[in-house]
Structures are given as structure tokens and as C-alpha cells.
Amino acid sequence: MLPENVKWEAVFQSIVDTWLPLIGMVAAIVVIAIIVHVVRKKR
């Protein structure tokens, strides 16, 4: 059985705080790479 005193909201919040910036950064890099690729392809 899991201990009931674990605050899952706090755990979830810490996971979100950790992963959201990483995922956002990766997504931004991917978007920039796609834009650069499309711009180069048009020329």
C-alpha cells in the first residue's frame, strides 16, 4: 500500500516544473529547425 501522507499534487507539480521547460525547449528547437528547413527549401 502507498502511504496516504504523500501529497500527489505536490509530486505532480514538481514533475511538471521539471519536465515542462525541457519539453518546451525541445519543441522550440524542433519548430526552429523546421522553419529553417522550409526557408532554405524555398530558395
mmCIF entry with sequence, helices, sheets and N, C-alpha, C, O atoms, coordinates in Angstrom:
data_MODEL
# 
_entry.id   MODEL 
# 
_entity.id                         1 
_entity.type                       polymer 
_entity.pdbx_number_of_molecules   1 
# 
_entity_poly.entity_id                      1 
_entity_poly.type                           'polypeptide(L)' 
_entity_poly.nstd_linkage                   no 
_entity_poly.nstd_monomer                   no 
_entity_poly.pdbx_seq_one_letter_code       MLPENVKWEAVFQSIVDTWLPLIGMVAAIVVIAIIVHVVRKKR 
_entity_poly.pdbx_seq_one_letter_code_can   MLPENVKWEAVFQSIVDTWLPLIGMVAAIVVIAIIVHVVRKKR 
_entity_poly.pdbx_strand_id                 A 
# 
loop_
_entity_poly_seq.entity_id 
_entity_poly_seq.num 
_entity_poly_seq.mon_id 
_entity_poly_seq.hetero 
1 1  MET n 
1 2  LEU n 
1 3  PRO n 
1 4  GLU n 
1 5  ASN n 
1 6  VAL n 
1 7  LYS n 
1 8  TRP n 
1 9  GLU n 
1 10 ALA n 
1 11 VAL n 
1 12 PHE n 
1 13 GLN n 
1 14 SER n 
1 15 ILE n 
1 16 VAL n 
1 17 ASP n 
1 18 THR n 
1 19 TRP n 
1 20 LEU n 
1 21 PRO n 
1 22 LEU n 
1 23 ILE n 
1 24 GLY n 
1 25 MET n 
1 26 VAL n 
1 27 ALA n 
1 28 ALA n 
1 29 ILE n 
1 30 VAL n 
1 31 VAL n 
1 32 ILE n 
1 33 ALA n 
1 34 ILE n 
1 35 ILE n 
1 36 VAL n 
1 37 HIS n 
1 38 VAL n 
1 39 VAL n 
1 40 ARG n 
1 41 LYS n 
1 42 LYS n 
1 43 ARG n 
# 
_struct_asym.id          A 
_struct_asym.entity_id   1 
# 
_struct_conf.conf_type_id            HELX_P 
_struct_conf.id                      HELX_P1 
_struct_conf.pdbx_PDB_helix_id       AA1 
_struct_conf.beg_label_comp_id       TRP 
_struct_conf.beg_label_asym_id       A 
_struct_conf.beg_label_seq_id        8 
_struct_conf.pdbx_beg_PDB_ins_code   ? 
_struct_conf.end_label_comp_id       LYS 
_struct_conf.end_label_asym_id       A 
_struct_conf.end_label_seq_id        42 
_struct_conf.pdbx_end_PDB_ins_code   ? 
_struct_conf.beg_auth_comp_id        TRP 
_struct_conf.beg_auth_asym_id        A 
_struct_conf.beg_auth_seq_id         8 
_struct_conf.end_auth_comp_id        LYS 
_struct_conf.end_auth_asym_id        A 
_struct_conf.end_auth_seq_id         42 
_struct_conf.pdbx_PDB_helix_class    1 
_struct_conf.details                 ? 
_struct_conf.pdbx_PDB_helix_length   35 
# 
_struct_conf_type.id          HELX_P 
_struct_conf_type.criteria    ? 
_struct_conf_type.reference   ? 
# 
loop_
_atom_site.group_PDB 
_atom_site.id 
_atom_site.type_symbol 
_atom_site.label_atom_id 
_atom_site.label_alt_id 
_atom_site.label_comp_id 
_atom_site.label_asym_id 
_atom_site.label_entity_id 
_atom_site.label_seq_id 
_atom_site.pdbx_PDB_ins_code 
_atom_site.Cartn_x 
_atom_site.Cartn_y 
_atom_site.Cartn_z 
_atom_site.occupancy 
_atom_site.B_iso_or_equiv 
_atom_site.pdbx_formal_charge 
_atom_site.auth_seq_id 
_atom_site.auth_comp_id 
_atom_site.auth_asym_id 
_atom_site.auth_atom_id 
_atom_site.pdbx_PDB_model_num 
ATOM 1   N N  . MET A 1 1  ? 0.838  -1.218 0.000   1.00 0.00 ? 1  MET A N  1 
ATOM 2   C CA . MET A 1 1  ? 0.000  0.000  0.000   1.00 0.00 ? 1  MET A CA 1 
ATOM 3   C C  . MET A 1 1  ? 0.868  1.260  0.000   1.00 0.00 ? 1  MET A C  1 
ATOM 4   O O  . MET A 1 1  ? 1.912  1.318  0.649   1.00 0.00 ? 1  MET A O  1 
ATOM 5   N N  . LEU A 1 2  ? 0.417  2.239  -0.727  1.00 0.00 ? 2  LEU A N  1 
ATOM 6   C CA . LEU A 1 2  ? 1.127  3.513  -0.741  1.00 0.00 ? 2  LEU A CA 1 
ATOM 7   C C  . LEU A 1 2  ? 0.792  4.317  0.507   1.00 0.00 ? 2  LEU A C  1 
ATOM 8   O O  . LEU A 1 2  ? -0.347 4.286  0.974   1.00 0.00 ? 2  LEU A O  1 
ATOM 9   N N  . PRO A 1 3  ? 1.764  5.035  1.051   1.00 0.00 ? 3  PRO A N  1 
ATOM 10  C CA . PRO A 1 3  ? 1.479  5.894  2.209   1.00 0.00 ? 3  PRO A CA 1 
ATOM 11  C C  . PRO A 1 3  ? 0.526  7.016  1.810   1.00 0.00 ? 3  PRO A C  1 
ATOM 12  O O  . PRO A 1 3  ? 0.699  7.652  0.770   1.00 0.00 ? 3  PRO A O  1 
ATOM 13  N N  . GLU A 1 4  ? -0.483 7.253  2.652   1.00 0.00 ? 4  GLU A N  1 
ATOM 14  C CA . GLU A 1 4  ? -1.502 8.250  2.316   1.00 0.00 ? 4  GLU A CA 1 
ATOM 15  C C  . GLU A 1 4  ? -1.023 9.674  2.546   1.00 0.00 ? 4  GLU A C  1 
ATOM 16  O O  . GLU A 1 4  ? -1.640 10.625 2.067   1.00 0.00 ? 4  GLU A O  1 
ATOM 17  N N  . ASN A 1 5  ? 0.087  9.825  3.284   1.00 0.00 ? 5  ASN A N  1 
ATOM 18  C CA . ASN A 1 5  ? 0.551  11.181 3.590   1.00 0.00 ? 5  ASN A CA 1 
ATOM 19  C C  . ASN A 1 5  ? 1.330  11.812 2.432   1.00 0.00 ? 5  ASN A C  1 
ATOM 20  O O  . ASN A 1 5  ? 1.710  12.980 2.504   1.00 0.00 ? 5  ASN A O  1 
ATOM 21  N N  . VAL A 1 6  ? 1.570  11.036 1.358   1.00 0.00 ? 6  VAL A N  1 
ATOM 22  C CA . VAL A 1 6  ? 2.245  11.601 0.185   1.00 0.00 ? 6  VAL A CA 1 
ATOM 23  C C  . VAL A 1 6  ? 1.281  12.545 -0.519  1.00 0.00 ? 6  VAL A C  1 
ATOM 24  O O  . VAL A 1 6  ? 0.165  12.167 -0.873  1.00 0.00 ? 6  VAL A O  1 
ATOM 25  N N  . LYS A 1 7  ? 1.735  13.787 -0.716  1.00 0.00 ? 7  LYS A N  1 
ATOM 26  C CA . LYS A 1 7  ? 0.895  14.759 -1.411  1.00 0.00 ? 7  LYS A CA 1 
ATOM 27  C C  . LYS A 1 7  ? 1.139  14.621 -2.911  1.00 0.00 ? 7  LYS A C  1 
ATOM 28  O O  . LYS A 1 7  ? 2.130  15.130 -3.436  1.00 0.00 ? 7  LYS A O  1 
ATOM 29  N N  . TRP A 1 8  ? 0.233  13.931 -3.593  1.00 0.00 ? 8  TRP A N  1 
ATOM 30  C CA . TRP A 1 8  ? 0.426  13.656 -5.025  1.00 0.00 ? 8  TRP A CA 1 
ATOM 31  C C  . TRP A 1 8  ? 0.374  14.923 -5.853  1.00 0.00 ? 8  TRP A C  1 
ATOM 32  O O  . TRP A 1 8  ? 1.006  15.010 -6.905  1.00 0.00 ? 8  TRP A O  1 
ATOM 33  N N  . GLU A 1 9  ? -0.384 15.916 -5.379  1.00 0.00 ? 9  GLU A N  1 
ATOM 34  C CA . GLU A 1 9  ? -0.429 17.191 -6.101  1.00 0.00 ? 9  GLU A CA 1 
ATOM 35  C C  . GLU A 1 9  ? 0.951  17.844 -6.119  1.00 0.00 ? 9  GLU A C  1 
ATOM 36  O O  . GLU A 1 9  ? 1.368  18.402 -7.134  1.00 0.00 ? 9  GLU A O  1 
ATOM 37  N N  . ALA A 1 10 ? 1.654  17.771 -4.989  1.00 0.00 ? 10 ALA A N  1 
ATOM 38  C CA . ALA A 1 10 ? 2.991  18.355 -4.896  1.00 0.00 ? 10 ALA A CA 1 
ATOM 39  C C  . ALA A 1 10 ? 3.975  17.589 -5.777  1.00 0.00 ? 10 ALA A C  1 
ATOM 40  O O  . ALA A 1 10 ? 4.819  18.187 -6.443  1.00 0.00 ? 10 ALA A O  1 
ATOM 41  N N  . VAL A 1 11 ? 3.858  16.262 -5.774  1.00 0.00 ? 11 VAL A N  1 
ATOM 42  C CA . VAL A 1 11 ? 4.723  15.425 -6.611  1.00 0.00 ? 11 VAL A CA 1 
ATOM 43  C C  . VAL A 1 11 ? 4.486  15.747 -8.080  1.00 0.00 ? 11 VAL A C  1 
ATOM 44  O O  . VAL A 1 11 ? 5.431  15.943 -8.844  1.00 0.00 ? 11 VAL A O  1 
ATOM 45  N N  . PHE A 1 12 ? 3.209  15.799 -8.468  1.00 0.00 ? 12 PHE A N  1 
ATOM 46  C CA . PHE A 1 12 ? 2.848  16.104 -9.853  1.00 0.00 ? 12 PHE A CA 1 
ATOM 47  C C  . PHE A 1 12 ? 3.352  17.484 -10.248 1.00 0.00 ? 12 PHE A C  1 
ATOM 48  O O  . PHE A 1 12 ? 3.855  17.673 -11.356 1.00 0.00 ? 12 PHE A O  1 
ATOM 49  N N  . GLN A 1 13 ? 3.217  18.457 -9.335  1.00 0.00 ? 13 GLN A N  1 
ATOM 50  C CA . GLN A 1 13 ? 3.661  19.824 -9.606  1.00 0.00 ? 13 GLN A CA 1 
ATOM 51  C C  . GLN A 1 13 ? 5.168  19.870 -9.825  1.00 0.00 ? 13 GLN A C  1 
ATOM 52  O O  . GLN A 1 13 ? 5.642  20.580 -10.712 1.00 0.00 ? 13 GLN A O  1 
ATOM 53  N N  . SER A 1 14 ? 5.925  19.119 -9.026  1.00 0.00 ? 14 SER A N  1 
ATOM 54  C CA . SER A 1 14 ? 7.379  19.106 -9.175  1.00 0.00 ? 14 SER A CA 1 
ATOM 55  C C  . SER A 1 14 ? 7.785  18.460 -10.499 1.00 0.00 ? 14 SER A C  1 
ATOM 56  O O  . SER A 1 14 ? 8.743  18.894 -11.139 1.00 0.00 ? 14 SER A O  1 
ATOM 57  N N  . ILE A 1 15 ? 7.050  17.417 -10.906 1.00 0.00 ? 15 ILE A N  1 
ATOM 58  C CA . ILE A 1 15 ? 7.322  16.773 -12.195 1.00 0.00 ? 15 ILE A CA 1 
ATOM 59  C C  . ILE A 1 15 ? 7.046  17.750 -13.332 1.00 0.00 ? 15 ILE A C  1 
ATOM 60  O O  . ILE A 1 15 ? 7.839  17.867 -14.266 1.00 0.00 ? 15 ILE A O  1 
ATOM 61  N N  . VAL A 1 16 ? 5.916  18.452 -13.244 1.00 0.00 ? 16 VAL A N  1 
ATOM 62  C CA . VAL A 1 16 ? 5.556  19.440 -14.272 1.00 0.00 ? 16 VAL A CA 1 
ATOM 63  C C  . VAL A 1 16 ? 6.614  20.538 -14.334 1.00 0.00 ? 16 VAL A C  1 
ATOM 64  O O  . VAL A 1 16 ? 7.041  20.933 -15.419 1.00 0.00 ? 16 VAL A O  1 
ATOM 65  N N  . ASP A 1 17 ? 7.040  21.035 -13.160 1.00 0.00 ? 17 ASP A N  1 
ATOM 66  C CA . ASP A 1 17 ? 8.042  22.102 -13.111 1.00 0.00 ? 17 ASP A CA 1 
ATOM 67  C C  . ASP A 1 17 ? 9.368  21.650 -13.707 1.00 0.00 ? 17 ASP A C  1 
ATOM 68  O O  . ASP A 1 17 ? 10.099 22.455 -14.284 1.00 0.00 ? 17 ASP A O  1 
ATOM 69  N N  . THR A 1 18 ? 9.682  20.358 -13.567 1.00 0.00 ? 18 THR A N  1 
ATOM 70  C CA . THR A 1 18 ? 10.946 19.837 -14.084 1.00 0.00 ? 18 THR A CA 1 
ATOM 71  C C  . THR A 1 18 ? 10.879 19.599 -15.583 1.00 0.00 ? 18 THR A C  1 
ATOM 72  O O  . THR A 1 18 ? 11.786 19.991 -16.317 1.00 0.00 ? 18 THR A O  1 
ATOM 73  N N  . TRP A 1 19 ? 9.807  18.959 -16.041 1.00 0.00 ? 19 TRP A N  1 
ATOM 74  C CA . TRP A 1 19 ? 9.742  18.491 -17.431 1.00 0.00 ? 19 TRP A CA 1 
ATOM 75  C C  . TRP A 1 19 ? 9.211  19.518 -18.402 1.00 0.00 ? 19 TRP A C  1 
ATOM 76  O O  . TRP A 1 19 ? 9.600  19.519 -19.570 1.00 0.00 ? 19 TRP A O  1 
ATOM 77  N N  . LEU A 1 20 ? 8.312  20.414 -17.939 1.00 0.00 ? 20 LEU A N  1 
ATOM 78  C CA . LEU A 1 20 ? 7.708  21.382 -18.849 1.00 0.00 ? 20 LEU A CA 1 
ATOM 79  C C  . LEU A 1 20 ? 8.744  22.264 -19.554 1.00 0.00 ? 20 LEU A C  1 
ATOM 80  O O  . LEU A 1 20 ? 8.654  22.434 -20.770 1.00 0.00 ? 20 LEU A O  1 
ATOM 81  N N  . PRO A 1 21 ? 9.731  22.835 -18.835 1.00 0.00 ? 21 PRO A N  1 
ATOM 82  C CA . PRO A 1 21 ? 10.749 23.639 -19.525 1.00 0.00 ? 21 PRO A CA 1 
ATOM 83  C C  . PRO A 1 21 ? 11.562 22.818 -20.522 1.00 0.00 ? 21 PRO A C  1 
ATOM 84  O O  . PRO A 1 21 ? 11.899 23.314 -21.597 1.00 0.00 ? 21 PRO A O  1 
ATOM 85  N N  . LEU A 1 22 ? 11.886 21.562 -20.178 1.00 0.00 ? 22 LEU A N  1 
ATOM 86  C CA . LEU A 1 22 ? 12.661 20.705 -21.085 1.00 0.00 ? 22 LEU A CA 1 
ATOM 87  C C  . LEU A 1 22 ? 11.876 20.410 -22.349 1.00 0.00 ? 22 LEU A C  1 
ATOM 88  O O  . LEU A 1 22 ? 12.402 20.519 -23.457 1.00 0.00 ? 22 LEU A O  1 
ATOM 89  N N  . ILE A 1 23 ? 10.598 20.029 -22.176 1.00 0.00 ? 23 ILE A N  1 
ATOM 90  C CA . ILE A 1 23 ? 9.745  19.728 -23.329 1.00 0.00 ? 23 ILE A CA 1 
ATOM 91  C C  . ILE A 1 23 ? 9.553  20.986 -24.176 1.00 0.00 ? 23 ILE A C  1 
ATOM 92  O O  . ILE A 1 23 ? 9.593  20.922 -25.404 1.00 0.00 ? 23 ILE A O  1 
ATOM 93  N N  . GLY A 1 24 ? 9.347  22.117 -23.523 1.00 0.00 ? 24 GLY A N  1 
ATOM 94  C CA . GLY A 1 24 ? 9.179  23.385 -24.234 1.00 0.00 ? 24 GLY A CA 1 
ATOM 95  C C  . GLY A 1 24 ? 10.412 23.749 -25.035 1.00 0.00 ? 24 GLY A C  1 
ATOM 96  O O  . GLY A 1 24 ? 10.303 24.220 -26.167 1.00 0.00 ? 24 GLY A O  1 
ATOM 97  N N  . MET A 1 25 ? 11.587 23.535 -24.458 1.00 0.00 ? 25 MET A N  1 
ATOM 98  C CA . MET A 1 25 ? 12.844 23.842 -25.140 1.00 0.00 ? 25 MET A CA 1 
ATOM 99  C C  . MET A 1 25 ? 13.024 22.950 -26.358 1.00 0.00 ? 25 MET A C  1 
ATOM 100 O O  . MET A 1 25 ? 13.383 23.429 -27.433 1.00 0.00 ? 25 MET A O  1 
ATOM 101 N N  . VAL A 1 26 ? 12.775 21.650 -26.195 1.00 0.00 ? 26 VAL A N  1 
ATOM 102 C CA . VAL A 1 26 ? 12.889 20.701 -27.308 1.00 0.00 ? 26 VAL A CA 1 
ATOM 103 C C  . VAL A 1 26 ? 11.903 21.072 -28.414 1.00 0.00 ? 26 VAL A C  1 
ATOM 104 O O  . VAL A 1 26 ? 12.254 21.061 -29.594 1.00 0.00 ? 26 VAL A O  1 
ATOM 105 N N  . ALA A 1 27 ? 10.673 21.399 -28.031 1.00 0.00 ? 27 ALA A N  1 
ATOM 106 C CA . ALA A 1 27 ? 9.648  21.781 -29.007 1.00 0.00 ? 27 ALA A CA 1 
ATOM 107 C C  . ALA A 1 27 ? 10.073 23.032 -29.772 1.00 0.00 ? 27 ALA A C  1 
ATOM 108 O O  . ALA A 1 27 ? 9.890  23.108 -30.987 1.00 0.00 ? 27 ALA A O  1 
ATOM 109 N N  . ALA A 1 28 ? 10.638 24.012 -29.068 1.00 0.00 ? 28 ALA A N  1 
ATOM 110 C CA . ALA A 1 28 ? 11.091 25.249 -29.704 1.00 0.00 ? 28 ALA A CA 1 
ATOM 111 C C  . ALA A 1 28 ? 12.203 24.965 -30.708 1.00 0.00 ? 28 ALA A C  1 
ATOM 112 O O  . ALA A 1 28 ? 12.195 25.513 -31.810 1.00 0.00 ? 28 ALA A O  1 
ATOM 113 N N  . ILE A 1 29 ? 13.162 24.110 -30.336 1.00 0.00 ? 29 ILE A N  1 
ATOM 114 C CA . ILE A 1 29 ? 14.266 23.745 -31.229 1.00 0.00 ? 29 ILE A CA 1 
ATOM 115 C C  . ILE A 1 29 ? 13.728 23.057 -32.481 1.00 0.00 ? 29 ILE A C  1 
ATOM 116 O O  . ILE A 1 29 ? 14.172 23.345 -33.592 1.00 0.00 ? 29 ILE A O  1 
ATOM 117 N N  . VAL A 1 30 ? 12.769 22.146 -32.298 1.00 0.00 ? 30 VAL A N  1 
ATOM 118 C CA . VAL A 1 30 ? 12.173 21.428 -33.433 1.00 0.00 ? 30 VAL A CA 1 
ATOM 119 C C  . VAL A 1 30 ? 11.466 22.403 -34.371 1.00 0.00 ? 30 VAL A C  1 
ATOM 120 O O  . VAL A 1 30 ? 11.627 22.323 -35.589 1.00 0.00 ? 30 VAL A O  1 
ATOM 121 N N  . VAL A 1 31 ? 10.683 23.322 -33.805 1.00 0.00 ? 31 VAL A N  1 
ATOM 122 C CA . VAL A 1 31 ? 9.957  24.312 -34.615 1.00 0.00 ? 31 VAL A CA 1 
ATOM 123 C C  . VAL A 1 31 ? 10.932 25.179 -35.402 1.00 0.00 ? 31 VAL A C  1 
ATOM 124 O O  . VAL A 1 31 ? 10.732 25.413 -36.594 1.00 0.00 ? 31 VAL A O  1 
ATOM 125 N N  . ILE A 1 32 ? 11.994 25.660 -34.736 1.00 0.00 ? 32 ILE A N  1 
ATOM 126 C CA . ILE A 1 32 ? 13.005 26.490 -35.401 1.00 0.00 ? 32 ILE A CA 1 
ATOM 127 C C  . ILE A 1 32 ? 13.676 25.710 -36.528 1.00 0.00 ? 32 ILE A C  1 
ATOM 128 O O  . ILE A 1 32 ? 13.886 26.244 -37.617 1.00 0.00 ? 32 ILE A O  1 
ATOM 129 N N  . ALA A 1 33 ? 14.010 24.448 -36.266 1.00 0.00 ? 33 ALA A N  1 
ATOM 130 C CA . ALA A 1 33 ? 14.658 23.608 -37.279 1.00 0.00 ? 33 ALA A CA 1 
ATOM 131 C C  . ALA A 1 33 ? 13.756 23.435 -38.498 1.00 0.00 ? 33 ALA A C  1 
ATOM 132 O O  . ALA A 1 33 ? 14.230 23.496 -39.632 1.00 0.00 ? 33 ALA A O  1 
ATOM 133 N N  . ILE A 1 34 ? 12.459 23.219 -38.272 1.00 0.00 ? 34 ILE A N  1 
ATOM 134 C CA . ILE A 1 34 ? 11.504 23.060 -39.380 1.00 0.00 ? 34 ILE A CA 1 
ATOM 135 C C  . ILE A 1 34 ? 11.407 24.353 -40.184 1.00 0.00 ? 34 ILE A C  1 
ATOM 136 O O  . ILE A 1 34 ? 11.415 24.318 -41.415 1.00 0.00 ? 34 ILE A O  1 
ATOM 137 N N  . ILE A 1 35 ? 11.315 25.493 -39.503 1.00 0.00 ? 35 ILE A N  1 
ATOM 138 C CA . ILE A 1 35 ? 11.218 26.789 -40.184 1.00 0.00 ? 35 ILE A CA 1 
ATOM 139 C C  . ILE A 1 35 ? 12.463 27.030 -41.035 1.00 0.00 ? 35 ILE A C  1 
ATOM 140 O O  . ILE A 1 35 ? 12.352 27.430 -42.194 1.00 0.00 ? 35 ILE A O  1 
ATOM 141 N N  . VAL A 1 36 ? 13.644 26.791 -40.468 1.00 0.00 ? 36 VAL A N  1 
ATOM 142 C CA . VAL A 1 36 ? 14.900 26.980 -41.203 1.00 0.00 ? 36 VAL A CA 1 
ATOM 143 C C  . VAL A 1 36 ? 14.929 26.076 -42.431 1.00 0.00 ? 36 VAL A C  1 
ATOM 144 O O  . VAL A 1 36 ? 15.332 26.506 -43.512 1.00 0.00 ? 36 VAL A O  1 
ATOM 145 N N  . HIS A 1 37 ? 14.505 24.832 -42.266 1.00 0.00 ? 37 HIS A N  1 
ATOM 146 C CA . HIS A 1 37 ? 14.494 23.867 -43.372 1.00 0.00 ? 37 HIS A CA 1 
ATOM 147 C C  . HIS A 1 37 ? 13.560 24.332 -44.488 1.00 0.00 ? 37 HIS A C  1 
ATOM 148 O O  . HIS A 1 37 ? 13.914 24.265 -45.665 1.00 0.00 ? 37 HIS A O  1 
ATOM 149 N N  . VAL A 1 38 ? 12.369 24.804 -44.118 1.00 0.00 ? 38 VAL A N  1 
ATOM 150 C CA . VAL A 1 38 ? 11.388 25.271 -45.112 1.00 0.00 ? 38 VAL A CA 1 
ATOM 151 C C  . VAL A 1 38 ? 11.915 26.500 -45.843 1.00 0.00 ? 38 VAL A C  1 
ATOM 152 O O  . VAL A 1 38 ? 11.789 26.602 -47.063 1.00 0.00 ? 38 VAL A O  1 
ATOM 153 N N  . VAL A 1 39 ? 12.509 27.438 -45.094 1.00 0.00 ? 39 VAL A N  1 
ATOM 154 C CA . VAL A 1 39 ? 13.035 28.669 -45.703 1.00 0.00 ? 39 VAL A CA 1 
ATOM 155 C C  . VAL A 1 39 ? 14.156 28.334 -46.685 1.00 0.00 ? 39 VAL A C  1 
ATOM 156 O O  . VAL A 1 39 ? 14.212 28.901 -47.776 1.00 0.00 ? 39 VAL A O  1 
ATOM 157 N N  . ARG A 1 40 ? 15.043 27.422 -46.310 1.00 0.00 ? 40 ARG A N  1 
ATOM 158 C CA . ARG A 1 40 ? 16.142 27.030 -47.202 1.00 0.00 ? 40 ARG A CA 1 
ATOM 159 C C  . ARG A 1 40 ? 15.619 26.307 -48.438 1.00 0.00 ? 40 ARG A C  1 
ATOM 160 O O  . ARG A 1 40 ? 16.180 26.440 -49.526 1.00 0.00 ? 40 ARG A O  1 
ATOM 161 N N  . LYS A 1 41 ? 14.544 25.542 -48.268 1.00 0.00 ? 41 LYS A N  1 
ATOM 162 C CA . LYS A 1 41 ? 13.983 24.767 -49.379 1.00 0.00 ? 41 LYS A CA 1 
ATOM 163 C C  . LYS A 1 41 ? 13.360 25.690 -50.430 1.00 0.00 ? 41 LYS A C  1 
ATOM 164 O O  . LYS A 1 41 ? 13.420 25.405 -51.626 1.00 0.00 ? 41 LYS A O  1 
ATOM 165 N N  . LYS A 1 42 ? 12.762 26.799 -49.976 1.00 0.00 ? 42 LYS A N  1 
ATOM 166 C CA . LYS A 1 42 ? 12.101 27.733 -50.896 1.00 0.00 ? 42 LYS A CA 1 
ATOM 167 C C  . LYS A 1 42 ? 13.109 28.423 -51.808 1.00 0.00 ? 42 LYS A C  1 
ATOM 168 O O  . LYS A 1 42 ? 12.795 28.717 -52.961 1.00 0.00 ? 42 LYS A O  1 
ATOM 169 N N  . ARG A 1 43 ? 14.310 28.685 -51.311 1.00 0.00 ? 43 ARG A N  1 
ATOM 170 C CA . ARG A 1 43 ? 15.304 29.412 -52.103 1.00 0.00 ? 43 ARG A CA 1 
ATOM 171 C C  . ARG A 1 43 ? 15.895 28.544 -53.194 1.00 0.00 ? 43 ARG A C  1 
ATOM 172 O O  . ARG A 1 43 ? 16.749 29.002 -53.954 1.00 0.00 ? 43 ARG A O  1 
# 
